[in-house]
């Protein structure tokens, strides 16, 4: 049966986690001096599903939010973006998590109000096993695992269900030291690497997990944990993709960055959308690197996430410039 407006397509890409509302200070400086904020959206897995949807993926979300105004705002966001929400639970009396962003020349400072949020009470019973089994890809992150013990159990349960049914598992450690101890983080993340098909860490996380320093050594150590593919995100230096013992360097896409919030999440979502579409991990990473770079050209985690035509246009322009450069040598 062909899906219609009243019969939405089954989500091919699912994520489990916590969405939040974002308040981004309009002017640089300490949070206690901020006078106005731009309201946006955040939460790494919510950013992920929006990025996947804007890149053409059929994305769905598994989460718990409050029945408050912030939860309603997030629900409207997902509806606009075409993200399936049948597995998002509205908790009566629950208070959806929020966070504030302050900017300075030294970087960004995040202040979170998420303790006791509905998402922190997600349990294995909240995982829609049939939806996970029918999906092409499941995405889990370390932040999801860190916000509460039952959420961590839910994430592991989702990964186990996915593996049982052949659903591809992508995993981003997305380590936040403020959420849990390094010892617990390492134990949980290393076990998750054993359960995933594609690992998406950044270099700092790779160094913390492996004790290695060079990107190449970190990559080898992570591959030894079991993932079939490891994409080591190197920020302004691009990425390294390891698959079946072969390593490919993905060059960065140069832009004038103003806000890196959510860039890694956009990388993950864009990567997942292309991977499900049939692209190779290297092709997906090249696309994702451009999407992530474009995200940094605007403020906030969601508003600057590019759509598929924008990414493809920049990819084509970069390929043309590269060809012209080679021809002129």
Buried (B, 14 or more C-beta within 10 A) or exposed (E): EEEEEEEBEBBBBBBBBBBBBBBBBEEEEEBEEBEEBEEBBBBBBBBBBBBBBBBBBBBBBBBBBBBBEBBBBBBEBBEEBBBBBEBBBBBEEBBBBBBBBBBEEEEEEBEBBBEEBBBBBBBBEBBBBEBBBBBBBBBBBBBBBBBBEBBBBBBBBBBBBBBEBEBBBBBBBBBBEEBBEEEEBBEBBBBBBEBBBBBBBBBEBBBBBBEBEEBEBBBBBBBEBBBBBBBBBBBEEBBBBBBEEEBBEBEBBEBEBEBBBBBBBBBBBBBBBBBBBEBBBBBBBBBBBBBBBBBBEBBBBBBBBBBBEBBBEBBEEBEEEEEEEEEEE
